[in-house]
Amino acid sequence: MRKRVDFLSIQNCGRRLPTQHFLLVHRASPGPTARLGITVTRKIGGAVIRNRIKRSVREAFRRVRLGLPPVDLVVIARRGCGGLTPTEVAGELAPALERLATVEP
């Protein structure tokens, strides 16, 4: 997802799945596959840190994408996630994404 309207509509009327460093907001997707949007604010850190988090989240999503129902998913980074390694990000998001695969959107 790339449009602000999509992000806002999901954040306003989607279901929330919190983790320690991330908040996952999801709703049913009109398309055939799962879509991902990522929000990382400047409060998290500089551009290098924000982009590292986004790459890590994208990779974690890619690994489980085929097992997900058609949902629109927005991952919002919380404070404190700037120091996480890609392995730690994937380890934290994997259970939430698996739970999302079993929950009706």
N, C-alpha and C positions, 0 to 999 in steps of 0.2 A: 504494500500500500504506500502511496506517496502523497495523496491529497489530504489536506488538513480537515476537510469535511468528513472524510472516512474516519480519521483518528477521533475527531470529536464525537461523532455519532456512536462509535463503539464505546468510548469512555463514558458517555452519558447513559447508555442503556444496556451495557454489557454486564456479564457476570464477572466477579473478581475472584482470582486465586492468588493469595499472597504467599510469598516465600520470604526468607530472611532479607535478601538484598533486592528483590524484584517484586513487581506487582503485575500479574497477568490478567488482562481484561479480554473477554471473548464473547462472541455471539455467532449465531448461525450465518454462514456465508451464502450469498446467492449463486456463487460460482461452484464449479465441481471440485475444487481443491482448497486446501488451507492456505491462507495468506497471512503474512507477518508484517507488523509495523513495530518499530523500535523508537522509544523516546528516552534520550539521555540528556539531562540538562547540564548547563555550565557549572552548576553547584557540585557536580560529581568530580570535575577536574578539567584539565586542558583538552585541546583537540585530540592529542595523541591518546590520552586515556579514554576519552569518549569513543573514539573510533575503534580502539582495542576491544572495548565492551561490546560495541555493536557487531564486530566481526565474530566475537565469541558467541553471542546470542544467535546470530545467523547460522553458525556452524552447528550449534546444539539443536536448532530448529530443523536444519537440513537432515540430520540423522534420524529424526522421528517423523518427518513430514508425511511419509506414505501411510503411517499408522493412524494419522489424525483424521477425524471427520471433517467435512467442509466447514471450516470456521474462519472467521476473521479474528486475528489475535494481535493485541497490542501489548508489548512488554515494556514496562516503565521501570527504569533503573532508580533505585533508592540510594540515599547517601550511604557511603561505606563500601560500595561495590567497586570503587576505583582500584583497589589493591588486589582484586581477585585475578587469578590466572585463568586462562581459557578452560583448563581442566576443572577448576572449581566452579566456574560458571556453568559448564555443561553438567556437572554433578548436582548442582542446585536446581537447575531447570528440568532435568530429566524426569524426576518424580512428578513434578507439576504437569509436565506435558503428557506423561503417561496417564495421570489422573484425568486430564482433559480428554484423552482418547476414550475414556470409559463414561464420561459425563455427557448427558444430552445438552447441547448448546441452547 
